[in-house]
């Protein structure tokens, strides 16, 4: 059960993927989002329409996707969660690929309270912050 009713796993996944693609390629195209998330182009078309309607992304005349400030808040938050969780799992001895997959699963459903406690734990025992 999610504690934040405004959170939506699909929205978070898409925005996180768009952020990662933007950082990697310097641009975001629907076809790249589809490949990154392993979904169909029609699924991306449907979801990007919803994201545009919510003011989380815009698309220019060349159909390049831009994340709005509002969308970036969500993308950045979920990406930071992902990185911290993946790194934490790897420090526990989990293989990188498995840690990455598990971080994707956990990042959405973990409460803010538990995430904050995990951040504090990591900071305390590693001497630095990863969030």
N, CA and C atoms as an extended XYZ file, in Angstrom:
393
Properties=species:S:1:pos:R:3:atomname:S:1:resname:S:1:resid:I:1 pbc="F F F"
N         0.839       -1.187        0.000 N   UNK     1
C         0.000        0.000        0.000 CA  UNK     1
C         0.878        1.242        0.000 C   UNK     1
N         0.649        2.106       -0.933 N   UNK     2
C         1.438        3.334       -1.030 CA  UNK     2
C         0.906        4.372       -0.056 C   UNK     2
N         1.848        5.104        0.550 N   UNK     3
C         1.435        6.131        1.493 CA  UNK     3
C         1.171        7.450        0.795 C   UNK     3
N         1.706        7.659       -0.382 N   UNK     4
C         1.527        8.901       -1.129 CA  UNK     4
C         0.635        8.620       -2.325 C   UNK     4
N        -0.615        9.049       -2.239 N   UNK     5
C        -1.590        8.738       -3.276 CA  UNK     5
C        -1.294        9.429       -4.598 C   UNK     5
N        -0.452       10.475       -4.583 N   UNK     6
C        -0.124       11.185       -5.816 CA  UNK     6
C         0.976       10.491       -6.615 C   UNK     6
N         1.588        9.477       -6.029 N   UNK     7
C         2.667        8.779       -6.719 CA  UNK     7
C         2.091        7.729       -7.662 C   UNK     7
N         2.703        7.608       -8.806 N   UNK     8
C         2.248        6.705       -9.849 CA  UNK     8
C         3.486        6.052      -10.442 C   UNK     8
N         3.582        4.734      -10.310 N   UNK     9
C         4.765        4.006      -10.755 CA  UNK     9
C         5.081        4.259      -12.228 C   UNK     9
N         4.072        4.254      -13.076 N   UNK    10
C         4.304        4.461      -14.503 CA  UNK    10
C         4.880        5.849      -14.760 C   UNK    10
N         4.299        6.854      -14.130 N   UNK    11
C         4.810        8.222      -14.275 CA  UNK    11
C         6.260        8.286      -13.838 C   UNK    11
N         6.550        7.711      -12.682 N   UNK    12
C         7.922        7.723      -12.160 CA  UNK    12
C         8.879        6.992      -13.094 C   UNK    12
N         8.474        5.823      -13.588 N   UNK    13
C         9.331        5.057      -14.499 CA  UNK    13
C         9.637        5.846      -15.769 C   UNK    13
N         8.610        6.444      -16.357 N   UNK    14
C         8.807        7.188      -17.597 CA  UNK    14
C         9.687        8.414      -17.382 C   UNK    14
N         9.405        9.170      -16.333 N   UNK    15
C        10.199       10.376      -16.090 CA  UNK    15
C        11.648       10.033      -15.751 C   UNK    15
N        11.846        8.982      -14.978 N   UNK    16
C        13.208        8.545      -14.659 CA  UNK    16
C        13.938        8.118      -15.932 C   UNK    16
N        13.272        7.352      -16.783 N   UNK    17
C        13.878        6.918      -18.045 CA  UNK    17
C        14.221        8.119      -18.917 C   UNK    17
N        13.322        9.089      -18.981 N   UNK    18
C        13.571       10.288      -19.782 CA  UNK    18
C        14.761       11.068      -19.247 C   UNK    18
N        14.870       11.168      -17.938 N   UNK    19
C        16.017       11.847      -17.341 CA  UNK    19
C        17.316       11.122      -17.683 C   UNK    19
N        17.311        9.814      -17.554 N   UNK    20
C        18.508        9.025      -17.859 CA  UNK    20
C        18.894        9.165      -19.332 C   UNK    20
N        17.904        9.134      -20.227 N   UNK    21
C        18.181        9.279      -21.652 CA  UNK    21
C        18.700       10.673      -21.975 C   UNK    21
N        18.126       11.681      -21.334 N   UNK    22
C        18.588       13.061      -21.547 CA  UNK    22
C        20.048       13.204      -21.136 C   UNK    22
N        20.403       12.638      -19.981 N   UNK    23
C        21.785       12.714      -19.509 CA  UNK    23
C        22.735       11.920      -20.408 C   UNK    23
N        22.267       10.797      -20.921 N   UNK    24
C        23.109        9.945      -21.762 CA  UNK    24
C        23.263       10.489      -23.184 C   UNK    24
N        22.138       10.892      -23.796 N   UNK    25
C        22.138       11.259      -25.214 CA  UNK    25
C        22.073       12.760      -25.478 C   UNK    25
N        21.627       13.514      -24.486 N   UNK    26
C        21.432       14.946      -24.683 CA  UNK    26
C        20.067       15.283      -25.237 C   UNK    26
N        19.254       14.284      -25.493 N   UNK    27
C        17.905       14.468      -26.023 CA  UNK    27
C        17.071       13.251      -25.638 C   UNK    27
N        15.747       13.386      -25.787 N   UNK    28
C        14.837       12.280      -25.486 CA  UNK    28
C        13.840       12.146      -26.621 C   UNK    28
N        13.802       10.950      -27.189 N   UNK    29
C        12.815       10.623      -28.224 CA  UNK    29
C        11.942        9.485      -27.721 C   UNK    29
N        10.711        9.451      -28.186 N   UNK    30
C         9.775        8.399      -27.783 CA  UNK    30
C        10.326        7.010      -28.066 C   UNK    30
N        10.947        6.839      -29.211 N   UNK    31
C        11.481        5.529      -29.587 CA  UNK    31
C        12.544        5.059      -28.602 C   UNK    31
N        13.331        5.995      -28.078 N   UNK    32
C        14.359        5.645      -27.099 CA  UNK    32
C        13.733        5.282      -25.752 C   UNK    32
N        12.658        5.976      -25.397 N   UNK    33
C        11.942        5.655      -24.162 CA  UNK    33
C        11.374        4.244      -24.264 C   UNK    33
N        10.773        3.923      -25.417 N   UNK    34
C        10.212        2.590      -25.630 CA  UNK    34
C        11.285        1.514      -25.479 C   UNK    34
N        12.433        1.737      -26.086 N   UNK    35
C        13.519        0.756      -26.001 CA  UNK    35
C        14.043        0.644      -24.572 C   UNK    35
N        14.212        1.768      -23.906 N   UNK    36
C        14.751        1.775      -22.540 CA  UNK    36
C        13.829        1.031      -21.573 C   UNK    36
N        12.527        1.244      -21.718 N   UNK    37
C        11.554        0.627      -20.813 CA  UNK    37
C        11.033       -0.716      -21.319 C   UNK    37
N        11.452       -1.097      -22.516 N   UNK    38
C        11.011       -2.343      -23.132 CA  UNK    38
C         9.475       -2.389      -23.241 C   UNK    38
N         8.918       -1.298      -23.793 N   UNK    39
C         7.481       -1.198      -24.022 CA  UNK    39
C         7.257       -0.835      -25.492 C   UNK    39
N         6.020       -0.893      -25.916 N   UNK    40
C         5.698       -0.586      -27.315 CA  UNK    40
C         5.618        0.912      -27.535 C   UNK    40
N         5.791        1.318      -28.776 N   UNK    41
C         5.676        2.729      -29.147 CA  UNK    41
C         4.275        3.264      -28.827 C   UNK    41
N         3.190        2.504      -29.107 N   UNK    42
C         1.860        3.002      -28.721 CA  UNK    42
C         1.723        3.243      -27.211 C   UNK    42
N         2.371        2.419      -26.400 N   UNK    43
C         2.342        2.634      -24.951 CA  UNK    43
C         3.007        3.953      -24.593 C   UNK    43
N         4.123        4.244      -25.260 N   UNK    44
C         4.826        5.505      -25.012 CA  UNK    44
C         3.962        6.678      -25.467 C   UNK    44
N         3.326        6.540      -26.617 N   UNK    45
C         2.457        7.603      -27.123 CA  UNK    45
C         1.338        7.900      -26.132 C   UNK    45
N         0.706        6.877      -25.629 N   UNK    46
C        -0.380        7.045      -24.659 CA  UNK    46
C         0.129        7.725      -23.384 C   UNK    46
N         1.244        7.235      -22.858 N   UNK    47
C         1.753        7.759      -21.587 CA  UNK    47
C         2.304        9.166      -21.738 C   UNK    47
N         2.987        9.456      -22.841 N   UNK    48
C         3.497       10.817      -23.018 CA  UNK    48
C         2.342       11.809      -23.145 C   UNK    48
N         1.232       11.386      -23.731 N   UNK    49
C         0.061       12.262      -23.796 CA  UNK    49
C        -0.422       12.594      -22.386 C   UNK    49
N        -0.510       11.585      -21.530 N   UNK    50
C        -0.920       11.800      -20.134 CA  UNK    50
C         0.075       12.710      -19.406 C   UNK    50
N         1.369       12.500      -19.642 N   UNK    51
C         2.391       13.317      -18.983 CA  UNK    51
C         2.311       14.771      -19.446 C   UNK    51
N         2.038       14.982      -20.741 N   UNK    52
C         1.861       16.343      -21.257 CA  UNK    52
C         0.644       17.005      -20.621 C   UNK    52
N        -0.457       16.265      -20.541 N   UNK    53
C        -1.687       16.804      -19.951 CA  UNK    53
C        -1.483       17.211      -18.492 C   UNK    53
N        -0.597       16.529      -17.811 N   UNK    54
C        -0.319       16.824      -16.398 CA  UNK    54
C         0.779       17.877      -16.231 C   UNK    54
N         1.321       18.352      -17.345 N   UNK    55
C         2.343       19.393      -17.283 CA  UNK    55
C         3.707       18.891      -16.844 C   UNK    55
N         3.980       17.601      -17.041 N   UNK    56
C         5.248       17.018      -16.619 CA  UNK    56
C         6.288       16.987      -17.731 C   UNK    56
N         5.812       17.007      -18.977 N   UNK    57
C         6.707       17.057      -20.134 CA  UNK    57
C         6.098       17.962      -21.194 C   UNK    57
N         6.935       18.373      -22.142 N   UNK    58
C         6.479       19.045      -23.357 CA  UNK    58
C         7.141       18.328      -24.520 C   UNK    58
N         6.600       18.552      -25.707 N   UNK    59
C         7.200       18.000      -26.917 CA  UNK    59
C         7.297       19.125      -27.937 C   UNK    59
N         8.470       19.224      -28.584 N   UNK    60
C         8.644       20.289      -29.571 CA  UNK    60
C         8.161       19.822      -30.944 C   UNK    60
N         8.339       20.658      -31.956 N   UNK    61
C         7.836       20.354      -33.307 CA  UNK    61
C         8.526       19.138      -33.927 C   UNK    61
N         9.697       18.757      -33.398 N   UNK    62
C        10.396       17.556      -33.876 CA  UNK    62
C        10.085       16.341      -33.007 C   UNK    62
N         9.090       16.480      -32.114 N   UNK    63
C         8.688       15.422      -31.178 CA  UNK    63
C         9.776       15.035      -30.185 C   UNK    63
N        10.691       15.967      -29.927 N   UNK    64
C        11.680       15.747      -28.873 CA  UNK    64
C        11.002       16.053      -27.548 C   UNK    64
N        11.252       15.226      -26.562 N   UNK    65
C        10.611       15.356      -25.258 CA  UNK    65
C        11.487       16.201      -24.336 C   UNK    65
N        10.839       17.132      -23.663 N   UNK    66
C        11.503       17.950      -22.642 CA  UNK    66
C        10.768       17.730      -21.325 C   UNK    66
N        11.503       17.528      -20.269 N   UNK    67
C        10.900       17.378      -18.944 CA  UNK    67
C        10.732       18.773      -18.346 C   UNK    67
N         9.537       19.082      -17.881 N   UNK    68
C         9.284       20.381      -17.250 CA  UNK    68
C         9.897       20.387      -15.847 C   UNK    68
N         9.926       21.561      -15.240 N   UNK    69
C        10.435       21.654      -13.866 CA  UNK    69
C         9.640       20.750      -12.926 C   UNK    69
N         8.330       20.738      -13.110 N   UNK    70
C         7.460       19.881      -12.291 CA  UNK    70
C         7.795       18.402      -12.512 C   UNK    70
N         8.012       18.019      -13.762 N   UNK    71
C         8.384       16.640      -14.066 CA  UNK    71
C         9.775       16.292      -13.564 C   UNK    71
N        10.680       17.273      -13.616 N   UNK    72
C        12.049       17.050      -13.169 CA  UNK    72
C        12.109       16.777      -11.675 C   UNK    72
N        11.228       17.391      -10.902 N   UNK    73
C        11.189       17.121       -9.463 CA  UNK    73
C        10.926       15.640       -9.209 C   UNK    73
N        10.001       15.071       -9.938 N   UNK    74
C         9.663       13.654       -9.791 CA  UNK    74
C        10.796       12.787      -10.306 C   UNK    74
N        11.297       13.102      -11.498 N   UNK    75
C        12.358       12.303      -12.117 CA  UNK    75
C        13.605       12.271      -11.250 C   UNK    75
N        14.004       13.426      -10.760 N   UNK    76
C        15.212       13.513       -9.952 CA  UNK    76
C        15.057       12.750       -8.641 C   UNK    76
N        13.907       12.875       -8.024 N   UNK    77
C        13.660       12.188       -6.752 CA  UNK    77
C        13.725       10.671       -6.921 C   UNK    77
N        13.073       10.153       -7.944 N   UNK    78
C        13.035        8.703       -8.121 CA  UNK    78
C        14.399        8.183       -8.571 C   UNK    78
N        15.125        8.967       -9.375 N   UNK    79
C        16.448        8.549       -9.813 CA  UNK    79
C        17.414        8.486       -8.623 C   UNK    79
N        17.339        9.464       -7.729 N   UNK    80
C        18.193        9.439       -6.534 CA  UNK    80
C        17.873        8.233       -5.664 C   UNK    80
N        16.606        7.916       -5.535 N   UNK    81
C        16.213        6.719       -4.785 CA  UNK    81
C        16.827        5.479       -5.421 C   UNK    81
N        16.712        5.399       -6.734 N   UNK    82
C        17.224        4.244       -7.468 CA  UNK    82
C        18.720        4.065       -7.233 C   UNK    82
N        19.464        5.135       -7.385 N   UNK    83
C        20.926        5.069       -7.241 CA  UNK    83
C        21.310        4.640       -5.831 C   UNK    83
N        20.694        5.254       -4.832 N   UNK    84
C        21.033        4.894       -3.455 CA  UNK    84
C        20.706        3.432       -3.179 C   UNK    84
N        19.521        2.994       -3.586 N   UNK    85
C        19.127        1.607       -3.346 CA  UNK    85
C        20.032        0.619       -4.082 C   UNK    85
N        20.318        0.900       -5.352 N   UNK    86
C        21.199        0.015       -6.119 CA  UNK    86
C        22.559       -0.099       -5.442 C   UNK    86
N        23.130        1.030       -5.071 N   UNK    87
C        24.449        1.013       -4.437 CA  UNK    87
C        24.413        0.306       -3.088 C   UNK    87
N        23.358        0.510       -2.333 N   UNK    88
C        23.208       -0.157       -1.045 CA  UNK    88
C        23.147       -1.668       -1.233 C   UNK    88
N        22.333       -2.121       -2.169 N   UNK    89
C        22.224       -3.555       -2.428 CA  UNK    89
C        23.559       -4.140       -2.874 C   UNK    89
N        24.284       -3.413       -3.698 N   UNK    90
C        25.591       -3.894       -4.158 CA  UNK    90
C        26.573       -3.996       -2.995 C   UNK    90
N        26.515       -3.058       -2.056 N   UNK    91
C        27.384       -3.126       -0.877 CA  UNK    91
C        27.052       -4.335       -0.005 C   UNK    91
N        25.823       -4.804       -0.097 N   UNK    92
C        25.429       -6.005        0.622 CA  UNK    92
C        25.918       -7.270       -0.085 C   UNK    92
N        26.475       -7.111       -1.280 N   UNK    93
C        26.995       -8.253       -2.023 CA  UNK    93
C        26.118       -8.713       -3.167 C   UNK    93
N        25.071       -7.968       -3.467 N   UNK    94
C        24.177       -8.319       -4.571 CA  UNK    94
C        24.848       -7.930       -5.889 C   UNK    94
N        24.741       -8.781       -6.895 N   UNK    95
C        25.306       -8.496       -8.216 CA  UNK    95
C        24.672       -7.234       -8.788 C   UNK    95
N        25.448       -6.468       -9.556 N   UNK    96
C        24.987       -5.175      -10.067 CA  UNK    96
C        23.671       -5.262      -10.833 C   UNK    96
N        23.541       -6.227      -11.717 N   UNK    97
C        22.316       -6.356      -12.515 CA  UNK    97
C        21.106       -6.630      -11.621 C   UNK    97
N        21.268       -7.519      -10.657 N   UNK    98
C        20.181       -7.833       -9.728 CA  UNK    98
C        19.873       -6.630       -8.852 C   UNK    98
N        20.910       -5.963       -8.368 N   UNK    99
C        20.727       -4.774       -7.531 CA  UNK    99
C        19.958       -3.703       -8.298 C   UNK    99
N        20.279       -3.541       -9.573 N   UNK   100
C        19.598       -2.550      -10.411 CA  UNK   100
C        18.123       -2.907      -10.580 C   UNK   100
N        17.848       -4.170      -10.873 N   UNK   101
C        16.460       -4.621      -11.038 CA  UNK   101
C        15.672       -4.474       -9.741 C   UNK   101
N        16.278       -4.854       -8.622 N   UNK   102
C        15.591       -4.759       -7.342 CA  UNK   102
C        15.361       -3.305       -6.936 C   UNK   102
N        16.312       -2.448       -7.235 N   UNK   103
C        16.141       -1.022       -6.941 CA  UNK   103
C        14.931       -0.478       -7.698 C   UNK   103
N        14.751       -0.905       -8.942 N   UNK   104
C        13.591       -0.483       -9.740 CA  UNK   104
C        12.281       -0.887       -9.067 C   UNK   104
N        12.273       -2.058       -8.461 N   UNK   105
C        11.065       -2.552       -7.806 CA  UNK   105
C        10.781       -1.807       -6.504 C   UNK   105
N        11.820       -1.555       -5.735 N   UNK   106
C        11.665       -0.990       -4.398 CA  UNK   106
C        11.476        0.522       -4.411 C   UNK   106
N        12.091        1.207       -5.364 N   UNK   107
C        12.124        2.676       -5.355 CA  UNK   107
C        10.740        3.319       -5.312 C   UNK   107
N         9.751        2.655       -5.835 N   UNK   108
C         8.411        3.228       -5.919 CA  UNK   108
C         7.585        3.036       -4.649 C   UNK   108
N         7.788        1.935       -3.982 N   UNK   109
C         6.916        1.577       -2.870 CA  UNK   109
C         7.489        1.867       -1.496 C   UNK   109
N         8.746        2.222       -1.433 N   UNK   110
C         9.392        2.518       -0.166 CA  UNK   110
C         8.868        3.842        0.384 C   UNK   110
N         8.448        3.851        1.635 N   UNK   111
C         7.944        5.095        2.231 CA  UNK   111
C         9.077        6.105        2.369 C   UNK   111
N         8.715        7.370        2.434 N   UNK   112
C         9.720        8.416        2.621 CA  UNK   112
C        10.442        8.234        3.950 C   UNK   112
N         9.703        7.819        4.973 N   UNK   113
C        10.309        7.598        6.292 CA  UNK   113
C        11.399        6.530        6.230 C   UNK   113
N        11.097        5.398        5.587 N   UNK   114
C        12.081        4.325        5.468 CA  UNK   114
C        13.250        4.754        4.595 C   UNK   114
N        12.965        5.461        3.515 N   UNK   115
C        14.041        5.935        2.642 CA  UNK   115
C        14.958        6.894        3.397 C   UNK   115
N        14.385        7.814        4.161 N   UNK   116
C        15.195        8.750        4.947 CA  UNK   116
C        16.065        8.007        5.963 C   UNK   116
N        15.497        6.983        6.606 N   UNK   117
C        16.267        6.188        7.567 CA  UNK   117
C        17.404        5.453        6.867 C   UNK   117
N        17.133        4.930        5.684 N   UNK   118
C        18.173        4.250        4.914 CA  UNK   118
C        19.281        5.221        4.528 C   UNK   118
N        18.905        6.420        4.105 N   UNK   119
C        19.899        7.444        3.770 CA  UNK   119
C        20.773        7.767        4.981 C   UNK   119
N        20.150        7.916        6.131 N   UNK   120
C        20.898        8.208        7.357 CA  UNK   120
C        21.856        7.070        7.691 C   UNK   120
N        21.392        5.857        7.528 N   UNK   121
C        22.230        4.683        7.792 CA  UNK   121
C        23.432        4.649        6.849 C   UNK   121
N        23.176        4.848        5.574 N   UNK   122
C        24.257        4.838        4.588 CA  UNK   122
C        25.261        5.941        4.898 C   UNK   122
N        24.752        7.116        5.201 N   UNK   123
C        25.633        8.243        5.507 CA  UNK   123
C        26.467        7.958        6.759 C   UNK   123
N        25.843        7.395        7.769 N   UNK   124
C        26.525        7.107        9.032 CA  UNK   124
C        27.644        6.085        8.846 C   UNK   124
N        27.369        5.041        8.092 N   UNK   125
C        28.334        3.950        7.979 CA  UNK   125
C        29.283        4.045        6.793 C   UNK   125
N        28.988        4.939        5.857 N   UNK   126
C        29.918        5.081        4.725 CA  UNK   126
C        30.680        6.390        4.784 C   UNK   126
N        30.218        7.283        5.645 N   UNK   127
C        30.912        8.565        5.783 CA  UNK   127
C        30.530        9.584        4.722 C   UNK   127
N        29.577        9.222        3.854 N   UNK   128
C        29.099       10.181        2.864 CA  UNK   128
C        27.665        9.895        2.515 C   UNK   128
N        27.057       10.824        1.803 N   UNK   129
C        25.661       10.681        1.418 CA  UNK   129
C        25.586       10.288       -0.047 C   UNK   129
N        24.658        9.368       -0.355 N   UNK   130
C        24.467        8.943       -1.741 CA  UNK   130
C        23.098        9.330       -2.256 C   UNK   130
N        22.367       10.115       -1.543 N   UNK   131
C        21.028       10.467       -2.024 CA  UNK   131
C        21.070       11.774       -2.638 C   UNK   131
